[in-house]
């Protein structure tokens, strides 16, 4: 969906401008996104395999839920909405634990620069995997993996090629925060 997104300055502050997501990507304009990492108390993390028709990183494993923040939309409500849309889970904004904001710029093609501020949240997953419903157009598969395995594959660089390249520091931050909660 080509929704309107708010444009941010280099520090992540709103500029007052907005445009279609496709234009923001074409011009490399910074805009807000959300990342929600769902985890279980027994030390597992929910991973999403991106859909095979995605413009960026098809079929790679990624954050449990990610999405764009629509123009004028509250960051936390965007996270709640995206969790419902992508995995069929109803949560409230009080379930979200913010852990940071990361600027990420990736040149996908000459006319596609993904320039985003990821607002990162943790959220405890309190239902079994079988109760989740993946959004067919966005998500190829869902799986729960032990946090230790995830840490070895991303932070330890053992199998980094199967994951969206968010960078070691990004994954390190998420893993440390998850360890504090499990």
Secondary structure as GFF3:
##gff-version 3
##sequence-region A 1 182
A	DSSP	beta_strand	4	8	.	.	.	ID=ss1
A	DSSP	beta_strand	14	20	.	.	.	ID=ss2
A	DSSP	alpha_helix	21	27	.	.	.	ID=ss3
A	DSSP	beta_strand	31	39	.	.	.	ID=ss4
A	DSSP	beta_strand	44	50	.	.	.	ID=ss5
A	DSSP	beta_strand	61	62	.	.	.	ID=ss6
A	DSSP	beta_strand	65	68	.	.	.	ID=ss7
A	DSSP	alpha_helix	75	87	.	.	.	ID=ss8
A	DSSP	three_ten_helix	93	95	.	.	.	ID=ss9
A	DSSP	beta_strand	97	109	.	.	.	ID=ss10
A	DSSP	beta_strand	112	124	.	.	.	ID=ss11
A	DSSP	three_ten_helix	129	131	.	.	.	ID=ss12
A	DSSP	beta_strand	139	146	.	.	.	ID=ss13
A	DSSP	alpha_helix	147	154	.	.	.	ID=ss14
A	DSSP	three_ten_helix	160	162	.	.	.	ID=ss15
A	DSSP	alpha_helix	168	181	.	.	.	ID=ss16
###
